[in-house]
Amino acid sequence: SRRQRQMCIRDRLLSLVSILPLIIVSSYGESLYILFLGKEWSKAGELASVLIFSYMAQFIFVAISSTYVAKDASVYNLYIQVVLFISRMSVLMLGFYFDLDTLIMFQYFAIASATCYLIGVAMALIILNKKIGDNEKSSNN
């Protein structure tokens, strides 16, 4: 249907918009920070290189998560947020408990965050496709 095509185009556009910063920051984050902010910012650039994956997943999730509200499924957004909070806090607590290196801890933090956001995106797309399919079936009857 027309609505599905529009949403597919939107999803592809979001993916394309997020790929360029992802590639640049993950590849050259530390160098960019040093270039623009100075040598003392190199560690921040290293962290940005790690965290960019979770921020891009969050960017896509936030744009698509309106599907939850539009389809009366906002409880799923709550579930994602609760799991996200628990996973992030668990990573931080375990990182401090085992005295992990800051960069390694933030790598785990980014993995946990990106995983939760990508699960949220997948759930939103499933809900959207299910609701569109249900609407098409009811309009055909």
N, C-alpha and C positions, 0 to 999 in steps of 0.2 A: 504494500500500500504506500501511498504518498508519505504518510507520517513516518513509516518505518525507514523509508529512503532518507528523509530529512534527518532522522536520528542517527542513521548510519553515517551520513556525511558529517554530522556534528562530532560523532565519536572519532572518525578518522582525522578530522581537523584538529581535535584536541590531542590526539596522539602525535600528529605531525608537529604541532606547536611545541609540544613538550620534548620531542626528540632532540632538537638542536641545542637547547640549553643543557640537556642531559649529557650529550656527547662532549660539548665544550667544557663544562664544569668538571665532569668526571675525568676528562683527559688532561685538562690544563688548569684545574682549580688553584692549586698551590702557586703555579707560575703567575696566574692572573692576579691573585691577591698580592703577591710580591711586587708585581709590576705597578699596580694601581695604589697599593696601600703601604708598601715597604716590606723589608725583610722580616720585621718583627711580626708580621701577619701570616707567615708561612704556615704555621700550625692551623690557623683558621681556614686557610685554603685547603689544607689536607682534610680537615673535617667537612668542609663544603663538598669536596669530592666524594666523600662517603655518604653524606646526608642527601645529596641531590636525588638519589633514586627514590627515597621515601617522599621527598617533596614533590616530585613529578607524579608519583602514584596518588598523593594527596590532592594535587591539582586536578587530576582526572576524576577522582572520587567526588570532590566537592561539586564539580560541574554536573556530574551524572546523578548525584544523590538526590537531586530534586525529584527524581523519578519516584523515590519512596513516598514523598509527600503527595505527589500528584496521583499516585495509585493507592492511596490509603494503606501504605505499608511502612509508615514511619517507625514502627516498632523495630524493624530490621536495622534502621539507622542507629537506634538506641543500642541494639545488640552489638553492632560493629564498634560503636564508641566505647562500650563497656569492655569488650575484648581488647580493644586498642589500649585503653588505660591500664588494664591488668597486665598485658604483655609488656608494655613500656616500663611500668613500675617493677615488674619481675626482672627485666633485663638490668635496670639500674641497681636494684637491690643485690642481685647476684654479682653484678660487676663490682660493686663496692665490697661485698662479702669476700669474694675471691681475689680482690685487689688486682683486677684486670687493668691493663694499659688503657688509657682513655680512648685512644683510637679504636682499639678492638671492641671496647664496650659500645662505642657509637656505631660501629659496624653492625653489631648485634641489634642495637636499637633501631637502626635504619632497616634492617631485614625484617624485624618484627613489625615495624610501622608499615612498610611497603606491602608486606604480606596481608595485613589486616585491610589496608585500603584496596588492594587488588581483589580480595575476597568480596569486599563491599561493592566494587564495580561489577564483578561477575554476578553477584546477587541482584543488583539493580537491573542489569541487562536481562537476566532470567525473568524477573518480575515484569519488566517492560514487554518482553516478547510474549509472555503468558497472557498478560492483560490485552495486548493488541490482538493476539490469536483468539481470545475469548470474545472480544468485541466484534471481530470479523465473523466468527461463527454465529453470534447472536443477530448480526445484521443480515446474514444470508438466510436465516430461518424466517 
